[in-house]
Amino acid sequence: MKSTLSLKKNNDFQRVLQKGKWYNGKLISIYILKNNKDINFIGIAVGKKAGKAVKRNRIKRVIREAYRKIDPEIIKGNTIVIVWKSKNVYENLKFCTVKEDMIKCFSKAGILL
């Protein structure tokens, strides 16, 4: 069974964004809410100011892949929403910088093993 599932519904995103703790990085913000289950849920949000659909989908793919690489090191039982900061320029999008930023945010949150 997968250790991470995706958030699909708007009310799931809203619950995490309103009740969860947030941690800022240079490129992303992470909202975390405990879910008392043995599995993580992840949602990725990229606003329309980031660009048209092609650019937004590329940003989501890079974020999803960075999370996949870090996933084995993350403590289970969290609902996570990753929000791309729209002030960032799409041309500066690099996998290694997103991964480093994500590691910093997760270590601030204290959910890395």
N, CA, C and O atoms as CSV, one atom per row, in Angstrom:
chain,resi,resn,atom,element,x,y,z
A,1,MET,N,N,0.838,-1.189,0.000
A,1,MET,CA,C,0.000,0.000,0.000
A,1,MET,C,C,0.882,1.251,0.000
A,1,MET,O,O,1.957,1.265,0.599
A,2,LYS,N,N,0.420,2.278,-0.666
A,2,LYS,CA,C,1.176,3.518,-0.727
A,2,LYS,C,C,1.240,4.164,0.652
A,2,LYS,O,O,0.327,4.022,1.466
A,3,SER,N,N,2.328,4.870,0.894
A,3,SER,CA,C,2.462,5.566,2.173
A,3,SER,C,C,1.921,6.988,2.104
A,3,SER,O,O,1.823,7.665,3.128
A,4,THR,N,N,1.565,7.448,0.896
A,4,THR,CA,C,1.038,8.799,0.713
A,4,THR,C,C,-0.104,8.766,-0.294
A,4,THR,O,O,0.013,8.152,-1.354
A,5,LEU,N,N,-1.197,9.423,0.038
A,5,LEU,CA,C,-2.330,9.567,-0.869
A,5,LEU,C,C,-2.554,11.048,-1.156
A,5,LEU,O,O,-2.092,11.906,-0.404
A,6,SER,N,N,-3.259,11.345,-2.238
A,6,SER,CA,C,-3.495,12.732,-2.635
A,6,SER,C,C,-4.788,13.271,-2.043
A,6,SER,O,O,-5.762,12.539,-1.861
A,7,LEU,N,N,-4.777,14.567,-1.747
A,7,LEU,CA,C,-6.012,15.262,-1.379
A,7,LEU,C,C,-6.729,15.636,-2.664
A,7,LEU,O,O,-6.104,16.100,-3.618
A,8,LYS,N,N,-8.035,15.436,-2.692
A,8,LYS,CA,C,-8.799,15.722,-3.900
A,8,LYS,C,C,-9.838,16.812,-3.686
A,8,LYS,O,O,-10.085,17.615,-4.586
A,9,LYS,N,N,-10.445,16.852,-2.520
A,9,LYS,CA,C,-11.590,17.734,-2.296
A,9,LYS,C,C,-11.170,19.082,-1.720
A,9,LYS,O,O,-10.221,19.183,-0.942
A,10,ASN,N,N,-11.901,20.106,-2.124
A,10,ASN,CA,C,-11.617,21.465,-1.691
A,10,ASN,C,C,-11.731,21.597,-0.174
A,10,ASN,O,O,-10.927,22.299,0.440
A,11,ASN,N,N,-12.717,20.936,0.444
A,11,ASN,CA,C,-12.869,21.086,1.890
A,11,ASN,C,C,-11.703,20.458,2.655
A,11,ASN,O,O,-11.392,20.899,3.762
A,12,ASP,N,N,-11.050,19.433,2.086
A,12,ASP,CA,C,-9.847,18.870,2.715
A,12,ASP,C,C,-8.711,19.890,2.692
A,12,ASP,O,O,-8.012,20.075,3.689
A,13,PHE,N,N,-8.532,20.550,1.548
A,13,PHE,CA,C,-7.515,21.598,1.442
A,13,PHE,C,C,-7.814,22.724,2.436
A,13,PHE,O,O,-6.924,23.166,3.162
A,14,GLN,N,N,-9.055,23.182,2.466
A,14,GLN,CA,C,-9.439,24.297,3.334
A,14,GLN,C,C,-9.221,23.971,4.806
A,14,GLN,O,O,-8.775,24.828,5.569
A,15,ARG,N,N,-9.534,22.733,5.217
A,15,ARG,CA,C,-9.358,22.339,6.611
A,15,ARG,C,C,-7.881,22.431,7.015
A,15,ARG,O,O,-7.558,22.932,8.091
A,16,VAL,N,N,-6.991,21.945,6.146
A,16,VAL,CA,C,-5.554,21.990,6.452
A,16,VAL,C,C,-5.052,23.426,6.449
A,16,VAL,O,O,-4.268,23.811,7.317
A,17,LEU,N,N,-5.495,24.222,5.482
A,17,LEU,CA,C,-5.031,25.607,5.393
A,17,LEU,C,C,-5.510,26.443,6.579
A,17,LEU,O,O,-4.809,27.363,7.000
A,18,GLN,N,N,-6.684,26.144,7.122
A,18,GLN,CA,C,-7.217,26.921,8.243
A,18,GLN,C,C,-6.722,26.433,9.599
A,18,GLN,O,O,-6.416,27.244,10.473
A,19,LYS,N,N,-6.639,25.122,9.783
A,19,LYS,CA,C,-6.316,24.576,11.103
A,19,LYS,C,C,-4.874,24.110,11.253
A,19,LYS,O,O,-4.413,23.884,12.372
A,20,GLY,N,N,-4.160,23.962,10.148
A,20,GLY,CA,C,-2.802,23.434,10.215
A,20,GLY,C,C,-1.769,24.495,10.543
A,20,GLY,O,O,-2.029,25.695,10.450
A,21,LYS,N,N,-0.581,24.022,10.930
A,21,LYS,CA,C,0.549,24.920,11.149
A,21,LYS,C,C,1.247,25.126,9.820
A,21,LYS,O,O,1.286,24.221,8.986
A,22,TRP,N,N,1.801,26.320,9.620
A,22,TRP,CA,C,2.462,26.613,8.356
A,22,TRP,C,C,3.923,26.938,8.563
A,22,TRP,O,O,4.329,27.470,9.596
A,23,TYR,N,N,4.708,26.599,7.539
A,23,TYR,CA,C,6.145,26.817,7.549
A,23,TYR,C,C,6.528,27.366,6.184
A,23,TYR,O,O,6.153,26.806,5.153
A,24,ASN,N,N,7.278,28.467,6.182
A,24,ASN,CA,C,7.650,29.146,4.945
A,24,ASN,C,C,9.045,28.765,4.498
A,24,ASN,O,O,9.957,28.597,5.308
A,25,GLY,N,N,9.191,28.635,3.198
A,25,GLY,CA,C,10.479,28.491,2.563
A,25,GLY,C,C,10.620,29.599,1.525
A,25,GLY,O,O,9.785,30.500,1.455
A,26,LYS,N,N,11.669,29.530,0.729
A,26,LYS,CA,C,11.850,30.551,-0.309
A,26,LYS,C,C,10.864,30.357,-1.456
A,26,LYS,O,O,10.315,31.330,-1.974
A,27,LEU,N,N,10.637,29.112,-1.854
A,27,LEU,CA,C,9.797,28.824,-3.010
A,27,LEU,C,C,8.397,28.339,-2.639
A,27,LEU,O,O,7.442,28.561,-3.383
A,28,ILE,N,N,8.279,27.680,-1.495
A,28,ILE,CA,C,7.004,27.052,-1.130
A,28,ILE,C,C,6.637,27.360,0.313
A,28,ILE,O,O,7.486,27.730,1.124
A,29,SER,N,N,5.357,27.199,0.613
A,29,SER,CA,C,4.860,27.205,1.984
A,29,SER,C,C,4.230,25.840,2.232
A,29,SER,O,O,3.575,25.278,1.355
A,30,ILE,N,N,4.436,25.317,3.433
A,30,ILE,CA,C,3.903,23.998,3.764
A,30,ILE,C,C,2.968,24.134,4.951
A,30,ILE,O,O,3.323,24.727,5.970
A,31,TYR,N,N,1.783,23.585,4.814
A,31,TYR,CA,C,0.788,23.538,5.890
A,31,TYR,C,C,0.654,22.088,6.320
A,31,TYR,O,O,0.477,21.202,5.483
A,32,ILE,N,N,0.739,21.839,7.638
A,32,ILE,CA,C,0.718,20.471,8.151
A,32,ILE,C,C,-0.338,20.350,9.239
A,32,ILE,O,O,-0.432,21.197,10.127
A,33,LEU,N,N,-1.132,19.284,9.158
A,33,LEU,CA,C,-2.151,18.982,10.139
A,33,LEU,C,C,-2.076,17.492,10.442
A,33,LEU,O,O,-2.048,16.675,9.522
A,34,LYS,N,N,-2.042,17.129,11.725
A,34,LYS,CA,C,-2.015,15.717,12.121
A,34,LYS,C,C,-3.333,15.065,11.741
A,34,LYS,O,O,-4.389,15.686,11.862
A,35,ASN,N,N,-3.282,13.793,11.273
A,35,ASN,CA,C,-4.509,13.111,10.901
A,35,ASN,C,C,-4.761,11.819,11.683
A,35,ASN,O,O,-5.775,11.159,11.453
A,36,ASN,N,N,-3.869,11.443,12.596
A,36,ASN,CA,C,-4.020,10.273,13.463
A,36,ASN,C,C,-4.252,8.984,12.677
A,36,ASN,O,O,-4.974,8.099,13.136
A,37,LYS,N,N,-3.650,8.875,11.510
A,37,LYS,CA,C,-3.700,7.658,10.707
A,37,LYS,C,C,-2.275,7.235,10.421
A,37,LYS,O,O,-1.336,7.979,10.705
A,38,ASP,N,N,-2.106,6.058,9.867
A,38,ASP,CA,C,-0.768,5.548,9.571
A,38,ASP,C,C,-0.384,5.834,8.113
A,38,ASP,O,O,0.326,5.055,7.477
A,39,ILE,N,N,-0.867,6.958,7.611
A,39,ILE,CA,C,-0.621,7.310,6.221
A,39,ILE,C,C,-0.575,8.830,6.099
A,39,ILE,O,O,-1.220,9.540,6.870
A,40,ASN,N,N,0.186,9.324,5.132
A,40,ASN,CA,C,0.235,10.764,4.858
A,40,ASN,C,C,-0.690,11.095,3.687
A,40,ASN,O,O,-0.859,10.294,2.767
A,41,PHE,N,N,-1.272,12.265,3.739
A,41,PHE,CA,C,-2.030,12.805,2.623
A,41,PHE,C,C,-1.319,14.054,2.156
A,41,PHE,O,O,-0.852,14.845,2.975
A,42,ILE,N,N,-1.227,14.244,0.844
A,42,ILE,CA,C,-0.539,15.416,0.316
A,42,ILE,C,C,-1.423,16.103,-0.721
A,42,ILE,O,O,-2.091,15.453,-1.525
A,43,GLY,N,N,-1.407,17.434,-0.682
A,43,GLY,CA,C,-2.084,18.240,-1.678
A,43,GLY,C,C,-1.125,19.314,-2.158
A,43,GLY,O,O,-0.354,19.862,-1.370
A,44,ILE,N,N,-1.170,19.616,-3.446
A,44,ILE,CA,C,-0.282,20.619,-4.026
A,44,ILE,C,C,-1.146,21.699,-4.653
A,44,ILE,O,O,-2.043,21.406,-5.444
A,45,ALA,N,N,-0.873,22.953,-4.298
A,45,ALA,CA,C,-1.651,24.074,-4.810
A,45,ALA,C,C,-0.726,25.064,-5.501
A,45,ALA,O,O,0.266,25.515,-4.928
A,46,VAL,N,N,-1.069,25.397,-6.747
A,46,VAL,CA,C,-0.325,26.391,-7.518
A,46,VAL,C,C,-1.356,27.358,-8.082
A,46,VAL,O,O,-2.246,26.952,-8.830
A,47,GLY,N,N,-1.242,28.630,-7.730
A,47,GLY,CA,C,-2.206,29.633,-8.163
A,47,GLY,C,C,-2.062,30.013,-9.626
A,47,GLY,O,O,-1.041,29.735,-10.257
A,48,LYS,N,N,-3.093,30.649,-10.154
A,48,LYS,CA,C,-3.096,31.032,-11.566
A,48,LYS,C,C,-2.078,32.116,-11.894
A,48,LYS,O,O,-1.701,32.282,-13.054
A,49,LYS,N,N,-1.630,32.857,-10.881
A,49,LYS,CA,C,-0.620,33.887,-11.123
A,49,LYS,C,C,0.727,33.289,-11.502
A,49,LYS,O,O,1.588,33.992,-12.033
A,50,ALA,N,N,0.920,32.001,-11.237
A,50,ALA,CA,C,2.186,31.343,-11.559
A,50,ALA,C,C,2.356,31.151,-13.060
A,50,ALA,O,O,3.476,30.969,-13.536
A,51,GLY,N,N,1.267,31.189,-13.807
A,51,GLY,CA,C,1.363,31.035,-15.251
A,51,GLY,C,C,0.189,30.245,-15.787
A,51,GLY,O,O,-0.754,29.931,-15.061
A,52,LYS,N,N,0.261,29.931,-17.060
A,52,LYS,CA,C,-0.804,29.152,-17.689
A,52,LYS,C,C,-0.691,27.690,-17.264
A,52,LYS,O,O,0.215,27.326,-16.515
A,53,ALA,N,N,-1.602,26.861,-17.739
A,53,ALA,CA,C,-1.737,25.483,-17.274
A,53,ALA,C,C,-0.458,24.662,-17.446
A,53,ALA,O,O,-0.126,23.851,-16.581
A,54,VAL,N,N,0.254,24.862,-18.543
A,54,VAL,CA,C,1.471,24.098,-18.787
A,54,VAL,C,C,2.505,24.369,-17.698
A,54,VAL,O,O,3.122,23.438,-17.180
A,55,LYS,N,N,2.692,25.635,-17.353
A,55,LYS,CA,C,3.665,25.995,-16.317
A,55,LYS,C,C,3.214,25.505,-14.947
A,55,LYS,O,O,4.021,24.985,-14.177
A,56,ARG,N,N,1.925,25.668,-14.638
A,56,ARG,CA,C,1.417,25.214,-13.332
A,56,ARG,C,C,1.573,23.706,-13.177
A,56,ARG,O,O,1.950,23.228,-12.108
A,57,ASN,N,N,1.285,22.952,-14.242
A,57,ASN,CA,C,1.417,21.502,-14.173
A,57,ASN,C,C,2.870,21.076,-14.041
A,57,ASN,O,O,3.163,20.095,-13.358
A,58,ARG,N,N,3.782,21.791,-14.679
A,58,ARG,CA,C,5.208,21.486,-14.535
A,58,ARG,C,C,5.670,21.731,-13.099
A,58,ARG,O,O,6.429,20.937,-12.543
A,59,ILE,N,N,5.213,22.824,-12.505
A,59,ILE,CA,C,5.555,23.123,-11.111
A,59,ILE,C,C,5.044,22.008,-10.209
A,59,ILE,O,O,5.761,21.558,-9.315
A,60,LYS,N,N,3.822,21.561,-10.432
A,60,LYS,CA,C,3.252,20.470,-9.624
A,60,LYS,C,C,4.044,19.184,-9.785
A,60,LYS,O,O,4.271,18.470,-8.809
A,61,ARG,N,N,4.469,18.880,-11.011
A,61,ARG,CA,C,5.252,17.655,-11.229
A,61,ARG,C,C,6.582,17.708,-10.500
A,61,ARG,O,O,7.010,16.712,-9.915
A,62,VAL,N,N,7.241,18.859,-10.527
A,62,VAL,CA,C,8.536,18.993,-9.838
A,62,VAL,C,C,8.333,18.860,-8.327
A,62,VAL,O,O,9.109,18.178,-7.658
A,63,ILE,N,N,7.300,19.505,-7.787
A,63,ILE,CA,C,7.025,19.413,-6.350
A,63,ILE,C,C,6.696,17.976,-5.961
A,63,ILE,O,O,7.185,17.480,-4.946
A,64,ARG,N,N,5.873,17.307,-6.762
A,64,ARG,CA,C,5.488,15.926,-6.471
A,64,ARG,C,C,6.699,15.001,-6.471
A,64,ARG,O,O,6.810,14.121,-5.617
A,65,GLU,N,N,7.612,15.199,-7.430
A,65,GLU,CA,C,8.806,14.367,-7.494
A,65,GLU,C,C,9.748,14.643,-6.320
A,65,GLU,O,O,10.334,13.713,-5.765
A,66,ALA,N,N,9.893,15.903,-5.943
A,66,ALA,CA,C,10.731,16.228,-4.779
A,66,ALA,C,C,10.154,15.590,-3.522
A,66,ALA,O,O,10.898,15.064,-2.693
A,67,TYR,N,N,8.831,15.634,-3.378
A,67,TYR,CA,C,8.201,15.003,-2.212
A,67,TYR,C,C,8.415,13.487,-2.245
A,67,TYR,O,O,8.659,12.873,-1.206
A,68,ARG,N,N,8.326,12.890,-3.425
A,68,ARG,CA,C,8.501,11.442,-3.546
A,68,ARG,C,C,9.889,11.003,-3.089
A,68,ARG,O,O,10.045,9.940,-2.489
A,69,LYS,N,N,10.899,11.829,-3.378
A,69,LYS,CA,C,12.261,11.503,-2.957
A,69,LYS,C,C,12.428,11.616,-1.434
A,69,LYS,O,O,13.207,10.875,-0.834
A,70,ILE,N,N,11.696,12.542,-0.823
A,70,ILE,CA,C,11.817,12.782,0.624
A,70,ILE,C,C,10.874,11.883,1.426
A,70,ILE,O,O,11.088,11.679,2.621
A,71,ASP,N,N,9.851,11.353,0.792
A,71,ASP,CA,C,8.769,10.628,1.466
A,71,ASP,C,C,9.214,9.569,2.477
A,71,ASP,O,O,8.633,9.510,3.560
A,72,PRO,N,N,10.219,8.725,2.182
A,72,PRO,CA,C,10.602,7.707,3.175
A,72,PRO,C,C,11.115,8.295,4.500
A,72,PRO,O,O,11.095,7.611,5.524
A,73,GLU,N,N,11.568,9.538,4.489
A,73,GLU,CA,C,12.120,10.163,5.687
A,73,GLU,C,C,11.074,10.932,6.496
A,73,GLU,O,O,11.394,11.467,7.557
A,74,ILE,N,N,9.835,10.995,6.017
A,74,ILE,CA,C,8.805,11.786,6.683
A,74,ILE,C,C,7.986,10.903,7.616
A,74,ILE,O,O,7.594,9.795,7.249
A,75,ILE,N,N,7.732,11.397,8.824
A,75,ILE,CA,C,6.917,10.686,9.805
A,75,ILE,C,C,5.489,10.576,9.281
A,75,ILE,O,O,4.935,11.546,8.764
A,76,LYS,N,N,4.898,9.391,9.417
A,76,LYS,CA,C,3.539,9.156,8.924
A,76,LYS,C,C,2.510,9.735,9.888
A,76,LYS,O,O,2.790,9.922,11.072
A,77,GLY,N,N,1.321,10.015,9.371
A,77,GLY,CA,C,0.232,10.532,10.194
A,77,GLY,C,C,0.005,12.025,10.034
A,77,GLY,O,O,-0.473,12.683,10.958
A,78,ASN,N,N,0.344,12.567,8.863
A,78,ASN,CA,C,0.185,13.996,8.613
A,78,ASN,C,C,-0.589,14.236,7.325
A,78,ASN,O,O,-0.525,13.446,6.383
A,79,THR,N,N,-1.314,15.333,7.307
A,79,THR,CA,C,-1.921,15.832,6.079
A,79,THR,C,C,-1.152,17.090,5.703
A,79,THR,O,O,-1.065,18.034,6.487
A,80,ILE,N,N,-0.601,17.095,4.508
A,80,ILE,CA,C,0.326,18.145,4.090
A,80,ILE,C,C,-0.219,18.839,2.839
A,80,ILE,O,O,-0.623,18.183,1.879
A,81,VAL,N,N,-0.223,20.161,2.866
A,81,VAL,CA,C,-0.548,20.939,1.669
A,81,VAL,C,C,0.667,21.803,1.354
A,81,VAL,O,O,1.147,22.566,2.193
A,82,ILE,N,N,1.148,21.663,0.128
A,82,ILE,CA,C,2.303,22.430,-0.330
A,82,ILE,C,C,1.797,23.496,-1.290
A,82,ILE,O,O,1.141,23.184,-2.284
A,83,VAL,N,N,2.102,24.757,-0.989
A,83,VAL,CA,C,1.622,25.875,-1.792
A,83,VAL,C,C,2.822,26.563,-2.443
A,83,VAL,O,O,3.759,26.985,-1.765
A,84,TRP,N,N,2.772,26.666,-3.764
A,84,TRP,CA,C,3.817,27.378,-4.519
A,84,TRP,C,C,3.597,28.869,-4.354
A,84,TRP,O,O,2.483,29.357,-4.542
A,85,LYS,N,N,4.649,29.599,-4.004
A,85,LYS,CA,C,4.545,31.053,-3.882
A,85,LYS,C,C,4.562,31.658,-5.282
A,85,LYS,O,O,5.520,31.478,-6.034
A,86,SER,N,N,3.507,32.367,-5.620
A,86,SER,CA,C,3.360,32.852,-6.995
A,86,SER,C,C,4.333,33.972,-7.351
A,86,SER,O,O,4.479,34.300,-8.528
A,87,LYS,N,N,4.998,34.564,-6.365
A,87,LYS,CA,C,5.966,35.618,-6.672
A,87,LYS,C,C,7.238,35.055,-7.304
A,87,LYS,O,O,8.031,35.805,-7.874
A,88,ASN,N,N,7.437,33.745,-7.206
A,88,ASN,CA,C,8.626,33.124,-7.781
A,88,ASN,C,C,8.514,33.070,-9.300
A,88,ASN,O,O,7.431,32.882,-9.853
A,89,VAL,N,N,9.636,33.234,-9.949
A,89,VAL,CA,C,9.676,33.212,-11.403
A,89,VAL,C,C,9.786,31.761,-11.867
A,89,VAL,O,O,10.591,30.995,-11.337
A,90,TYR,N,N,8.986,31.392,-12.843
A,90,TYR,CA,C,8.971,30.021,-13.356
A,90,TYR,C,C,10.343,29.593,-13.883
A,90,TYR,O,O,10.719,28.428,-13.750
A,91,GLU,N,N,11.077,30.505,-14.467
A,91,GLU,CA,C,12.378,30.168,-15.039
A,91,GLU,C,C,13.384,29.743,-13.964
A,91,GLU,O,O,14.368,29.072,-14.275
A,92,ASN,N,N,13.149,30.123,-12.704
A,92,ASN,CA,C,14.047,29.734,-11.617
A,92,ASN,C,C,13.700,28.371,-11.041
A,92,ASN,O,O,14.336,27.932,-10.083
A,93,LEU,N,N,12.710,27.694,-11.600
A,93,LEU,CA,C,12.272,26.400,-11.096
A,93,LEU,C,C,13.313,25.337,-11.413
A,93,LEU,O,O,13.559,25.018,-12.576
A,94,LYS,N,N,13.918,24.797,-10.366
A,94,LYS,CA,C,14.872,23.707,-10.505
A,94,LYS,C,C,14.553,22.670,-9.438
A,94,LYS,O,O,14.212,23.008,-8.304
A,95,PHE,N,N,14.669,21.408,-9.817
A,95,PHE,CA,C,14.321,20.329,-8.911
A,95,PHE,C,C,15.127,20.391,-7.613
A,95,PHE,O,O,14.565,20.231,-6.529
A,96,CYS,N,N,16.431,20.620,-7.712
A,96,CYS,CA,C,17.285,20.598,-6.522
A,96,CYS,C,C,16.933,21.725,-5.546
A,96,CYS,O,O,16.985,21.523,-4.333
A,97,THR,N,N,16.579,22.903,-6.056
A,97,THR,CA,C,16.231,23.996,-5.150
A,97,THR,C,C,14.890,23.741,-4.473
A,97,THR,O,O,14.717,24.071,-3.299
A,98,VAL,N,N,13.932,23.153,-5.205
A,98,VAL,CA,C,12.637,22.823,-4.604
A,98,VAL,C,C,12.821,21.760,-3.530
A,98,VAL,O,O,12.222,21.853,-2.458
A,99,LYS,N,N,13.638,20.756,-3.805
A,99,LYS,CA,C,13.876,19.680,-2.833
A,99,LYS,C,C,14.564,20.214,-1.568
A,99,LYS,O,O,14.182,19.853,-0.455
A,100,GLU,N,N,15.566,21.064,-1.741
A,100,GLU,CA,C,16.255,21.648,-0.581
A,100,GLU,C,C,15.302,22.497,0.248
A,100,GLU,O,O,15.323,22.433,1.478
A,101,ASP,N,N,14.474,23.286,-0.411
A,101,ASP,CA,C,13.503,24.133,0.282
A,101,ASP,C,C,12.492,23.275,1.045
A,101,ASP,O,O,12.107,23.605,2.166
A,102,MET,N,N,12.071,22.181,0.427
A,102,MET,CA,C,11.111,21.282,1.068
A,102,MET,C,C,11.732,20.609,2.291
A,102,MET,O,O,11.070,20.467,3.319
A,103,ILE,N,N,12.977,20.200,2.190
A,103,ILE,CA,C,13.668,19.583,3.327
A,103,ILE,C,C,13.782,20.577,4.480
A,103,ILE,O,O,13.574,20.207,5.636
A,104,LYS,N,N,14.112,21.839,4.179
A,104,LYS,CA,C,14.204,22.857,5.221
A,104,LYS,C,C,12.869,23.057,5.922
A,104,LYS,O,O,12.812,23.150,7.148
A,105,CYS,N,N,11.788,23.124,5.135
A,105,CYS,CA,C,10.456,23.318,5.730
A,105,CYS,C,C,10.051,22.126,6.589
A,105,CYS,O,O,9.517,22.301,7.685
A,106,PHE,N,N,10.304,20.909,6.094
A,106,PHE,CA,C,9.938,19.729,6.872
A,106,PHE,C,C,10.777,19.598,8.136
A,106,PHE,O,O,10.277,19.141,9.164
A,107,SER,N,N,12.050,19.993,8.072
A,107,SER,CA,C,12.877,19.933,9.275
A,107,SER,C,C,12.438,20.991,10.294
A,107,SER,O,O,12.501,20.749,11.500
A,108,LYS,N,N,11.988,22.171,9.814
A,108,LYS,CA,C,11.424,23.179,10.730
A,108,LYS,C,C,10.191,22.634,11.430
A,108,LYS,O,O,9.965,22.889,12.613
A,109,ALA,N,N,9.394,21.878,10.677
A,109,ALA,CA,C,8.160,21.308,11.217
A,109,ALA,C,C,8.441,20.153,12.170
A,109,ALA,O,O,7.597,19.812,12.999
A,110,GLY,N,N,9.619,19.551,12.055
A,110,GLY,CA,C,9.978,18.449,12.941
A,110,GLY,C,C,9.354,17.128,12.542
A,110,GLY,O,O,9.133,16.271,13.398
A,111,ILE,N,N,9.063,16.938,11.253
A,111,ILE,CA,C,8.469,15.671,10.845
A,111,ILE,C,C,9.420,14.812,10.020
A,111,ILE,O,O,8.995,13.807,9.450
A,112,LEU,N,N,10.691,15.182,9.941
A,112,LEU,CA,C,11.687,14.340,9.283
A,112,LEU,C,C,12.268,13.362,10.292
A,112,LEU,O,O,12.450,13.705,11.460
A,113,LEU,N,N,12.556,12.149,9.848
A,113,LEU,CA,C,13.153,11.148,10.746
A,113,LEU,C,C,14.600,11.470,11.051
A,113,LEU,O,O,15.255,10.734,11.790
